[in-house]
Amino acid sequence: MKKVYVIGDNMLSSMGMNSAAHWEQLAAAQSGIQKHDFKGQFEGQYYSSLVDPIAFDEATQKISQANHYTRLEKYFILSIQDAISQSALAVNTDKTIFIFSSTKGNIDLLSSNEAIPKERLRLGSMAQVISNYFDNPNTPIVISSACISGVAAILTGSRLLSAGIYDQAVISGGDLLTDFTLSGFHTLKAMSDAPCRPFDKNRKGITLGEGAATIVLSTKKASPIQVLGGSISNDANHISGPSRTGDGLSQAIQNALQISKKAAKDIGFLSAHGTATLYNDEMEAKAFHTAQLSEVPTNSYKGYWGHTLGAAGLLESVASLHSLQNNTLIQSLGFEEMGVSLALNIIRKKQAKSLQTVLKTASGFGGCNAAILFQKD
Amino acid sequence: MPTEYPVISAHASIAQQSIWLNGKKVFQDEKSTHFKAFAKAAYQAFELSYPKFHKMDQLSKLGFLCAETLLKDQNIKNYAPQEISVVIANKNSSLDTDEKYLATLDNIVPSPSLFVYTLPNILIGEICIRHQIKGEQNFFLSESFDINFVSKYVIDIFHQKLAKACITGWIEYYKDEYQAHLFYVESKTTGMPFNIENLSALFRDDKRIICTFEP
């Protein structure tokens, strides 16, 4: 099995168009969540994390024939462009695979009169258009597994590279914030009327966000950061509610540790899913305790850019890699008082810490859970 | 000690108001004009007692019925729940339900019971709850069933010992056009090898017997 290295990354959200802009704000504990006005079918003012339209319009100058692409496709293209530029990687070879993660793709096309063909509602079609932009000859892989999609995509890419099926993987996750998701989570009574507060006693639900993030993996070019491995599991309990025991997630974590030949004590930092719903955060606390991770410095990034669905696993993994590189733990924004029945070591303030191994977890509708480990040499 | 390798233990298909197991038709409903009625007829014919079925969207019902057929004569209790994996692909994701959900939004009252089905992997969740499956899983979206990729991915799952059994295939539903093809794969010392050639041949044969259209 070959070693899989991280050779490039990008983050694109309310906090900027690249990872450097994100890291600056993460280090300053500055959130990208604001109260925004929504018109359309689901009118109202909602706390949310939206990509800045001015920064976005300016950035799209870099896209050739930008008007041929949807908003989300442009997020993907910008994110990928930035990530691959960092390693001068040639992506137009069949040894490079593109892997996409998204829950709803171009769902805004259902309500728009854009000149973009409706077939682009299909994620396979969207992915093909994006990988064509970069002249990649392979049929892209698309993963749509609810909120674990991003982590599942990185894991899938690392497995394919480790097995020697491809040499490089460009893995990109993205989702829009639309009336579709806004109304849906609202009707499930899952949304907070204030910026989300993961693991906090007064948490009231999620804040939605949008954006994209990309990670580039290689077995041919080494770097100090590796993907060690991971695992995906299912609670087999409920299609939209988290398990009461957290057993599915703790199983995924324990498998991930075993596969990576690591123990709980080796984990220097844990990036939780932390959506800030009552049930999710409680479930995670149980799972982390079962997996002997209750002392590990833990945060949720969702206080910074909300729940970005198909982008979440990528955005949050990339943020964790910057944490790893900079030996800095980032504050879990929105947290003040422990609000889960089994206490966790939630990061209250940014602090320096020598880090070697970090664990990222995610859980999603459909009862799925994912855990992945990254290592710095 | 003979070596184990991934083997196709069973395959099930649903299309054109018929259900097939290992190449034999096991159910047909000529009367139903829509999938919803066909699914109900199949549920009744299978004598299932599973009230949750009626709350599912059509995509999840399709996956559920195909898995029910596939596992009918198999003993998945031979495995621990986390040893069984599920790898599914389709073309239209949950778009059929997405459009139905959006219609409820247009009528001012969005439906939470529809919204929960606006993700394709929910069908995996339903299969997992029904059969108590807790292992590795993934949901891939592609314009057609990429047998080359899916077979490589599933074989790698077995090689890396991430699972001892796998339910894998294509579950596609959009505007009353549907096709489901599932394969039950186990690690054994004898049997039809799960590889690109055999998977392609079975998928092709099933489609030729069953389907006269390409959704």
Boltz contact constraints between the chains, C-beta under 6 A:
constraints:
  - contact:
      token1: [A, 41]
      token2: [B, 105]
      max_distance: 6.0
  - contact:
      token1: [A, 110]
      token2: [B, 102]
      max_distance: 6.0
  - contact:
      token1: [A, 123]
      token2: [B, 93]
      max_distance: 6.0
  - contact:
      token1: [A, 123]
      token2: [B, 141]
      max_distance: 6.0
  - contact:
      token1: [A, 124]
      token2: [B, 141]
      max_distance: 6.0
  - contact:
      token1: [A, 124]
      token2: [B, 142]
      max_distance: 6.0
  - contact:
      token1: [A, 124]
      token2: [B, 143]
      max_distance: 6.0
  - contact:
      token1: [A, 142]
      token2: [B, 141]
      max_distance: 6.0
  - contact:
      token1: [A, 144]
      token2: [B, 93]
      max_distance: 6.0
  - contact:
      token1: [A, 144]
      token2: [B, 120]
      max_distance: 6.0
  - contact:
      token1: [A, 144]
      token2: [B, 139]
      max_distance: 6.0
  - contact:
      token1: [A, 144]
      token2: [B, 141]
      max_distance: 6.0
  - contact:
      token1: [A, 145]
      token2: [B, 121]
      max_distance: 6.0
  - contact:
      token1: [A, 145]
      token2: [B, 139]
      max_distance: 6.0
  - contact:
      token1: [A, 146]
      token2: [B, 119]
      max_distance: 6.0
  - contact:
      token1: [A, 146]
      token2: [B, 121]
      max_distance: 6.0
  - contact:
      token1: [A, 152]
      token2: [B, 138]
      max_distance: 6.0
  - contact:
      token1: [A, 159]
      token2: [B, 156]
      max_distance: 6.0
  - contact:
      token1: [A, 163]
      token2: [B, 156]
      max_distance: 6.0
  - contact:
      token1: [A, 183]
      token2: [B, 105]
      max_distance: 6.0
  - contact:
      token1: [A, 183]
      token2: [B, 110]
      max_distance: 6.0
  - contact:
      token1: [A, 184]
      token2: [B, 115]
      max_distance: 6.0
  - contact:
      token1: [A, 187]
      token2: [B, 110]
      max_distance: 6.0
  - contact:
      token1: [A, 187]
      token2: [B, 112]
      max_distance: 6.0
  - contact:
      token1: [A, 188]
      token2: [B, 112]
      max_distance: 6.0
  - contact:
      token1: [A, 232]
      token2: [B, 136]
      max_distance: 6.0
  - contact:
      token1: [A, 232]
      token2: [B, 137]
      max_distance: 6.0
  - contact:
      token1: [A, 233]
      token2: [B, 134]
      max_distance: 6.0
  - contact:
      token1: [A, 234]
      token2: [B, 128]
      max_distance: 6.0
  - contact:
      token1: [A, 234]
      token2: [B, 134]
      max_distance: 6.0
  - contact:
      token1: [A, 234]
      token2: [B, 137]
      max_distance: 6.0
  - contact:
      token1: [A, 236]
      token2: [B, 128]
      max_distance: 6.0
  - contact:
      token1: [A, 236]
      token2: [B, 129]
      max_distance: 6.0
  - contact:
      token1: [A, 236]
      token2: [B, 132]
      max_distance: 6.0
  - contact:
      token1: [A, 236]
      token2: [B, 133]
      max_distance: 6.0
  - contact:
      token1: [A, 236]
      token2: [B, 134]
      max_distance: 6.0
  - contact:
      token1: [A, 239]
      token2: [B, 122]
      max_distance: 6.0
  - contact:
      token1: [A, 239]
      token2: [B, 125]
      max_distance: 6.0
  - contact:
      token1: [A, 240]
      token2: [B, 116]
      max_distance: 6.0
  - contact:
      token1: [A, 251]
      token2: [B, 82]
      max_distance: 6.0
  - contact:
      token1: [A, 365]
      token2: [B, 119]
      max_distance: 6.0
  - contact:
      token1: [A, 366]
      token2: [B, 121]
      max_distance: 6.0
  - contact:
      token1: [A, 366]
      token2: [B, 122]
      max_distance: 6.0
  - contact:
      token1: [A, 366]
      token2: [B, 124]
      max_distance: 6.0
  - contact:
      token1: [A, 366]
      token2: [B, 125]
      max_distance: 6.0
  - contact:
      token1: [A, 367]
      token2: [B, 125]
      max_distance: 6.0
